[in-house]
Amino acid sequence: MSFVREFEDGLNRCSWLNNDPVYIEYHDTEWGVEVRGDREMFERITLEGFQAGLSWISILKRREGFRAAFQNFDLNAVAALTATDVERLMLDVGIIRNRAKILSTIQNAKVVLEMQSRGESISDLVWSFKPAAPQRAEDDFGWLAITDESKALSKELRQRGFGFVGPTTMYALMQATGMVKDHAPGCFKR
């Protein structure tokens, strides 16, 4: 199995990519780059949660819609959303209109604010689950869906009241936020 392929610009990239310029830009500039900060981590947890069961490109193409709908992921603003706001969001074609995911986003914002009131950081908590070896050797490479660390992170977040944070979703978060370096051997980003 080849983990990379050559694209029209002559660069070798991870083979999971399609030719969509939005996807290529994300791969080249964001995927695997460290993300820190509570608002930033909340945004990524939210987007990964909305991605559950869907393709990542469907989320990327709606990212600006999500930012508008959730007030640029301002924790206080999201936590204050009401039942009326949920009904409005259910009609918003700029996002994935899934009631359970919208309600989970509001609940997750409340949990992050509770953490902050105790002097905790969601960013620091997530990063505390970073694997000891963030990049696997080339001869041991293969894209994973779940790891012990993603299972542990998922369990911790669920215990705190987060939703849509299963172990597969949390491994995708770890990849996206630079906790693990999963660009394939031969990818120009590795």
Secondary structure, DSSP 8 states (H G I E B T S, - for coil): --SEEE-TTS-EEETT--S-HHHHHHHHHTTTS---SHHHHHHHHHHHHHHTTS-HHHHHTTHHHHHHHTGGG-HHHHHT--HHHHHHHTT-TTS---HHHHHHHHHHHHHHHHHHHTT--HHHHHHTT--SSSS--GGG----S--HHHHHHHHHHHHHT--S--HHHHHHHHHHTTSS----TT-TT-
